[in-house]
Amino acid sequence: MKFKMTGKAVSVALILALVCGAFAGCGGSGGGGSNDETIVLKLASDAPVDHIATRLNTAAADKVKERTNGRVTIDYYGASQLGSYESVYQEIVMGTVDIAQITVPDALDARLGSAYLPYYATSFDEAEVLYAPDSYMTKVFAELTAQNGVRFLGWVLEGFIGMGVVKDPTNVFEPGAPKGIKLRSPAMATFRKVQEDLGYNPITITYAEVPMAIQTKVVDGWIGGTPNMNYAWVGEIITKMYVNYLHAEATSYVMSEKSLAKLSPEDQQIVIDVFREQSVQSIKDARDNEEVYKKKLTDDYGVEVVEFTKEQLQKNADFVRDVTWTKLEEDLTPELIAGFRAEVAKLNK
């Protein structure tokens, strides 16, 4: 059936065509928009204001705007404004959030928990190698996130995760001995299983609920924060922090492939390069930052900071690599654990 257009309809159609032409095509350019179009990307993070990651993220936004001559700008939403890292990652997959600096959850693939393999790195020198842009861990993660339609841009090494408490554990330096306290844990197996093996009672609580959970005595403390994060998030609450290097706090820069596709090839590369630069910078910054916030915890909040000696650290690391890593083969696969063991072995040669 054919429809005849009236004179009025023809006029409207012409006006619409002219308007569309003025805006470089109503259907979009198919290559990231016109040269005059500003694309605004949303960057989400859990990091509070006074945190190393916030400084890296805001600097990244400035660099992207400058290098694209304003064609791409980034609106930064820190302190979990866009939700928990679990929900933010889902939105990255869908493309409703563009970029994130988060812990990538293992809900879609248990192997994504490998970023927090306990005692993978036991020092900043080791982390600089094991989380480098060309490292085995980076290659594994890039392949896994790609399966979700997510581009892995690099690690943000925030420091090393320790234990902030309001109740002292027993046998704290002895791996496997009962500790007598409840600790907040993320849901990931790489956190829960190691706490159980070391002798703690892990309680799964989301990051946003940690301060309230400690204050209301649901837990006696938490594992999940560097000295910087303990200072910024629960510094006024905890009484002691144990620096035991249990996990490298290696959060991830990730970007939705759907969001990346909105950009021109030139601007895609600029964004990728900027976040990779910030990733490398994070490793350089984290070492000094760790020392600053251990001191600030004590000076500003009266928190007692207890550091494991090299011997205590190595004893716990050997135990975890023997006991917990073997159990984690079920979640991370024997192949990945074998690869991680090989990388650690290279460090000792």
HUQUI-V246358 format. One record per residue. N is the residue number from 0. OMEGA is omega in whole degrees, -180 to 180 (999 if undefined). Layout:
BEGIN
N_OMEGA ; N_OMEGA
END
This chain:
BEGIN
0_180 ; 1_178 ; 2_179 ; 3_179 ; 4_176 ; 5_178 ; 6_179 ; 7_-179 ; 8_179 ; 9_-180 ; 10_179 ; 11_180 ; 12_179 ; 13_179 ; 14_179 ; 15_180 ; 16_179 ; 17_179 ; 18_179 ; 19_179 ; 20_-179 ; 21_-179 ; 22_173 ; 23_173 ; 24_-180 ; 25_-177 ; 26_-179 ; 27_-175 ; 28_-179 ; 29_-180 ; 30_178 ; 31_176 ; 32_-178 ; 33_-179 ; 34_-178 ; 35_-175 ; 36_174 ; 37_178 ; 38_-178 ; 39_180 ; 40_177 ; 41_177 ; 42_-177 ; 43_178 ; 44_172 ; 45_-169 ; 46_174 ; 47_-174 ; 48_-176 ; 49_-173 ; 50_-179 ; 51_-178 ; 52_178 ; 53_178 ; 54_178 ; 55_-176 ; 56_-180 ; 57_176 ; 58_177 ; 59_179 ; 60_179 ; 61_-179 ; 62_-179 ; 63_179 ; 64_-178 ; 65_-174 ; 66_176 ; 67_-177 ; 68_176 ; 69_178 ; 70_179 ; 71_174 ; 72_-178 ; 73_172 ; 74_-175 ; 75_178 ; 76_180 ; 77_175 ; 78_176 ; 79_-180 ; 80_-179 ; 81_177 ; 82_180 ; 83_-179 ; 84_178 ; 85_-179 ; 86_179 ; 87_180 ; 88_176 ; 89_180 ; 90_173 ; 91_178 ; 92_-179 ; 93_-179 ; 94_179 ; 95_164 ; 96_-170 ; 97_-176 ; 98_176 ; 99_170 ; 100_-169 ; 101_161 ; 102_178 ; 103_-178 ; 104_-178 ; 105_-177 ; 106_-179 ; 107_-179 ; 108_-177 ; 109_-178 ; 110_178 ; 111_176 ; 112_-177 ; 113_178 ; 114_-178 ; 115_175 ; 116_-174 ; 117_-180 ; 118_171 ; 119_171 ; 120_-180 ; 121_178 ; 122_177 ; 123_178 ; 124_179 ; 125_-179 ; 126_-180 ; 127_178 ; 128_-172 ; 129_179 ; 130_178 ; 131_-179 ; 132_-179 ; 133_-176 ; 134_176 ; 135_-180 ; 136_180 ; 137_-180 ; 138_178 ; 139_-176 ; 140_179 ; 141_179 ; 142_-178 ; 143_-180 ; 144_179 ; 145_179 ; 146_177 ; 147_-176 ; 148_-176 ; 149_177 ; 150_176 ; 151_-176 ; 152_179 ; 153_179 ; 154_166 ; 155_178 ; 156_-177 ; 157_-176 ; 158_178 ; 159_-179 ; 160_174 ; 161_-172 ; 162_176 ; 163_-172 ; 164_170 ; 165_176 ; 166_-175 ; 167_174 ; 168_173 ; 169_176 ; 170_-169 ; 171_-177 ; 172_-175 ; 173_-178 ; 174_178 ; 175_180 ; 176_-180 ; 177_-177 ; 178_174 ; 179_177 ; 180_177 ; 181_180 ; 182_172 ; 183_177 ; 184_166 ; 185_-177 ; 186_-174 ; 187_-179 ; 188_-179 ; 189_175 ; 190_-173 ; 191_-173 ; 192_-179 ; 193_177 ; 194_178 ; 195_-178 ; 196_180 ; 197_176 ; 198_179 ; 199_175 ; 200_-176 ; 201_176 ; 202_-178 ; 203_180 ; 204_180 ; 205_-177 ; 206_-176 ; 207_-176 ; 208_-175 ; 209_-178 ; 210_-179 ; 211_-179 ; 212_178 ; 213_-179 ; 214_-179 ; 215_175 ; 216_171 ; 217_174 ; 218_179 ; 219_-180 ; 220_-177 ; 221_165 ; 222_-179 ; 223_-177 ; 224_172 ; 225_172 ; 226_178 ; 227_-179 ; 228_177 ; 229_179 ; 230_-174 ; 231_-170 ; 232_-175 ; 233_-176 ; 234_-179 ; 235_-174 ; 236_-174 ; 237_179 ; 238_-178 ; 239_172 ; 240_176 ; 241_179 ; 242_-175 ; 243_174 ; 244_-174 ; 245_177 ; 246_165 ; 247_177 ; 248_-178 ; 249_174 ; 250_-170 ; 251_165 ; 252_179 ; 253_-179 ; 254_177 ; 255_176 ; 256_177 ; 257_179 ; 258_179 ; 259_-179 ; 260_178 ; 261_-174 ; 262_172 ; 263_178 ; 264_179 ; 265_-178 ; 266_173 ; 267_-178 ; 268_178 ; 269_-179 ; 270_179 ; 271_-178 ; 272_-179 ; 273_-177 ; 274_174 ; 275_176 ; 276_-179 ; 277_177 ; 278_179 ; 279_-180 ; 280_-178 ; 281_-179 ; 282_179 ; 283_-176 ; 284_-168 ; 285_-176 ; 286_179 ; 287_-179 ; 288_-179 ; 289_-178 ; 290_-180 ; 291_-173 ; 292_170 ; 293_179 ; 294_-179 ; 295_177 ; 296_-180 ; 297_-175 ; 298_-173 ; 299_-174 ; 300_180 ; 301_180 ; 302_176 ; 303_-180 ; 304_-178 ; 305_-178 ; 306_174 ; 307_173 ; 308_179 ; 309_-180 ; 310_178 ; 311_179 ; 312_-179 ; 313_178 ; 314_178 ; 315_180 ; 316_179 ; 317_179 ; 318_-176 ; 319_180 ; 320_179 ; 321_-173 ; 322_-172 ; 323_-180 ; 324_179 ; 325_178 ; 326_-177 ; 327_175 ; 328_180 ; 329_-178 ; 330_-173 ; 331_-177 ; 332_177 ; 333_-178 ; 334_180 ; 335_-180 ; 336_177 ; 337_178 ; 338_178 ; 339_177 ; 340_-180 ; 341_180 ; 342_178 ; 343_-180 ; 344_179 ; 345_-178 ; 346_-175 ; 347_-179 ; 348_999
END
